[in-house]
Amino acid sequence: MAITVTATALPEIKLIEPRVFGDARGFFFESFNAREFAEQVEVGVEFVQDNHSRSAKNVLRGLHYQIQHPQGKLVRVTSGEVFDVAVDIRRSSPNFGKWVGVNLSAESGRQLWIPPGFAHGFVVLSETADFLYKTTDYRFPEYERCLIWNDAQVGIAWPVSGEPTLAPKDAAGKGLASADTFR
């Protein structure tokens, strides 16, 4: 197998580690293989869009989700390092309001699978980071929602000193108590 898959503290969120083949010339790894993803992560997932963002140190993006047309995301970093977070926002889940965070970097090649029903965000730890992700549905701006990054009810331990740099829509995110959530 070219990947190792590990469940996180939120069992639906999966950490995916590729087998990297390296030598004096550099390295090679499969960043995505549909057959292995279906066998080891989740059956029936179809990705429809790839996205790429570049952000500076201390930029925090998120916590994003779409209340209709929810997206599953397969995320990875191709340069730099981020602290990546998923929050369970499914009211029927025993883990509602709980979060998991992992460091993702270009060096490790690790990826994170975040299925629909979770809010997602990250903060950049390196000078810059290139963040790539596949989604299972298209972007629908009218259904985009944002959970505020520093909601005390959720209590994410972001590895930042001081206030991160936020987009206006992220700064205006809602707390879990008043946010639109999934059943």
C-alpha positions as MATLAB code, in Angstrom:
seq = 'MAITVTATALPEIKLIEPRVFGDARGFFFESFNAREFAEQVEVGVEFVQDNHSRSAKNVLRGLHYQIQHPQGKLVRVTSGEVFDVAVDIRRSSPNFGKWVGVNLSAESGRQLWIPPGFAHGFVVLSETADFLYKTTDYRFPEYERCLIWNDAQVGIAWPVSGEPTLAPKDAAGKGLASADTFR';
ca = [
       0.000    0.000    0.000;
       1.180    3.505   -0.775;
      -0.630    5.115    2.202;
      -1.091    4.568    5.912;
      -4.411    5.764    7.338;
      -4.949    6.577   11.008;
      -8.179    7.692   12.663;
      -7.864   10.789   14.833;
      -9.638   11.587   18.115;
     -12.668   12.296   15.904;
     -12.907    8.918   14.145;
     -14.330   10.270   10.870;
     -11.304   12.541   10.447;
      -8.453   10.509    8.974;
      -4.739   11.253    8.858;
      -3.238    9.925    5.629;
       0.504    9.380    5.341;
       1.917    8.527    1.923;
       4.820    6.203    1.324;
       7.601    8.484    0.089;
      10.321    7.163   -2.195;
      13.409    9.341   -1.929;
      17.000    9.300   -3.095;
      19.727   11.773   -4.025;
      17.578   13.125   -6.877;
      14.614   14.033   -4.665;
      11.407   12.159   -3.891;
       8.220   10.715   -5.351;
       4.876    9.807   -3.797;
       1.300    9.329   -4.945;
      -0.626   12.285   -3.564;
      -3.959   10.665   -4.433;
      -5.077    7.238   -5.579;
      -8.861    6.748   -5.847;
      -8.711    2.975   -5.350;
      -6.633    3.208   -2.167;
      -8.739    6.085   -0.857;
     -11.906    3.990   -1.293;
     -10.309    0.905    0.268;
      -8.722    2.600    3.268;
     -10.505    5.906    3.909;
     -14.050    6.123    2.572;
     -16.030    4.419   -0.175;
     -18.072    6.422   -2.668;
     -16.214    9.724   -2.458;
     -15.971   11.696   -5.686;
     -13.856   14.833   -5.814;
     -15.094   17.592   -8.121;
     -12.811   20.554   -7.450;
      -9.181   21.268   -6.491;
      -8.263   24.471   -4.643;
      -4.925   26.102   -3.833;
      -4.222   28.921   -1.383;
      -0.980   30.610   -0.369;
      -0.852   32.362    2.979;
       1.707   34.180    5.110;
       2.755   33.288    8.651;
       0.050   33.668   11.299;
      -2.777   33.834    8.716;
      -5.757   31.863    9.960;
      -8.338   30.723    7.425;
     -11.602   29.328    8.719;
     -13.414   27.698   10.225;
     -15.356   27.199    6.979;
     -18.227   24.983    5.862;
     -21.235   25.027    3.532;
     -24.598   24.508    5.242;
     -26.087   23.213    1.977;
     -23.959   21.296   -0.521;
     -21.551   20.367    2.313;
     -18.050   19.552    1.196;
     -15.719   16.767    2.156;
     -12.102   17.936    1.906;
      -8.823   16.133    1.372;
      -6.183   18.663    2.438;
      -2.400   18.855    2.197;
       0.478   21.334    2.241;
       2.966   21.558   -0.636;
       5.244   24.209    0.865;
       5.579   25.292    4.459;
       3.608   24.107    7.493;
       0.137   24.667    8.961;
      -1.856   23.608   12.002;
      -5.035   22.150   10.481;
      -8.305   21.882   12.428;
     -11.690   20.192   11.993;
     -14.685   20.767   14.283;
     -17.664   18.407   14.422;
     -20.768   20.544   13.841;
     -23.310   17.712   13.528;
     -25.798   18.156   16.394;
     -26.667   14.432   16.340;
     -23.022   13.441   16.816;
     -21.683   12.417   20.238;
     -18.662   14.561   19.308;
     -20.640   17.724   18.521;
     -18.456   20.770   19.207;
     -15.249   18.747   19.603;
     -12.203   19.461   17.488;
      -9.034   17.803   16.288;
      -5.872   19.507   15.047;
      -2.757   18.195   13.313;
       0.368   19.709   11.823;
       0.611   19.286    8.073;
       3.760   20.172    6.167;
       5.355   19.782    2.775;
       8.140   17.823    4.460;
       5.838   15.197    5.996;
       3.486   14.890    3.005;
       0.679   14.069    5.451;
      -2.920   14.750    4.428;
      -6.171   15.036    6.325;
      -9.591   13.755    5.235;
     -12.444   15.893    6.565;
     -15.874   14.556    5.572;
     -19.001   16.712    5.237;
     -20.437   17.838    8.577;
     -17.264   19.445    9.906;
     -16.032   23.037    9.970;
     -12.442   23.356    8.754;
      -9.619   25.846    9.123;
      -5.879   26.235    9.476;
      -3.225   28.651   10.678;
       0.153   29.065    8.953;
       3.181   28.228   11.121;
       5.943   28.798    8.541;
       6.848   32.045    6.740;
       4.420   31.056    3.971;
       2.431   27.937    3.125;
       0.824   26.559    0.001;
      -2.340   24.665    0.943;
      -4.065   22.363   -1.567;
      -7.371   20.593   -1.139;
      -9.839   18.514   -3.068;
     -13.570   18.963   -2.433;
     -16.536   16.653   -2.892;
     -18.889   19.453   -3.931;
     -18.574   22.789   -5.662;
     -18.343   26.169   -3.960;
     -21.702   27.814   -3.329;
     -21.010   31.255   -1.785;
     -24.622   31.660   -0.673;
     -24.284   28.592    1.595;
     -20.838   29.402    3.021;
     -20.709   29.730    6.788;
     -17.908   30.414    9.245;
     -17.474   29.262   12.818;
     -15.421   31.835   14.748;
     -11.857   30.639   15.290;
     -11.683   31.492   19.000;
     -15.073   30.276   20.246;
     -14.635   29.486   23.946;
     -17.278   26.735   23.725;
     -15.112   24.850   21.196;
     -11.792   25.826   22.819;
      -9.313   25.193   20.010;
      -5.703   25.423   21.212;
      -4.318   27.317   18.218;
      -0.493   27.497   18.297;
      -0.401   31.274   17.758;
       0.855   34.112   19.889;
      -1.447   37.096   19.810;
      -4.157   37.624   17.246;
      -3.854   35.825   13.912;
      -4.413   37.625   10.608;
      -8.029   37.053    9.503;
     -10.157   37.839    6.474;
     -13.184   40.010    7.322;
     -15.580   37.071    6.785;
     -13.538   34.908    9.180;
     -13.429   37.663   11.815;
     -17.249   37.830   11.563;
     -17.718   34.080   12.147;
     -20.339   32.903   14.615;
     -19.937   30.987   17.841;
     -21.131   27.389   17.939;
     -24.200   28.318   20.011;
     -25.568   30.605   17.269;
     -24.016   29.052   14.140;
     -25.971   27.163   11.506;
     -25.103   23.510   12.103;
     -25.999   20.117   10.695;
     -28.560   17.777   12.277;
];
